[in-house]
Amino acid sequence: MGKYQLDQKGKVAVAKYHEKNQPVKGDKKERLEKMRAAYLNKKQKQAEQK
């Protein structure tokens, strides 16, 4: 084995670490809905100021 090769136990630990630390990927529909709501709120505030 090379200097930096992992055994099975080490590979499992690394995989578990990376799964836990991955950025959360939101659902595309959810993200679009949030953007739409923010846009509508912004437009509504601009309309109220005029």
C-alpha positions, -999 to 999 in steps of 0.1 A, spaced: 0 0 0 11 35 -7 17 61 19 -17 78 16 -40 48 6 -69 42 30 -82 9 41 -120 2 40 -126 17 75 -108 49 65 -127 51 32 -160 48 50 -150 76 75 -140 99 47 -172 93 28 -192 99 59 -173 132 65 -179 145 30 -216 136 30 -221 155 62 -202 186 50 -217 189 15 -237 221 9 -274 214 10 -288 214 -25 -323 228 -24 -351 217 -46 -352 237 -78 -390 244 -75 -385 255 -39 -357 279 -49 -377 294 -77 -407 299 -54 -385 317 -29 -371 339 -56 -406 347 -69 -419 356 -35 -389 379 -29 -395 396 -62 -432 401 -56 -425 415 -21 -399 439 -36 -423 451 -63 -451 455 -37 -429 477 -15 -419 498 -45 -456 503 -55 -464 514 -19 -436 540 -19 -449 557 -51 
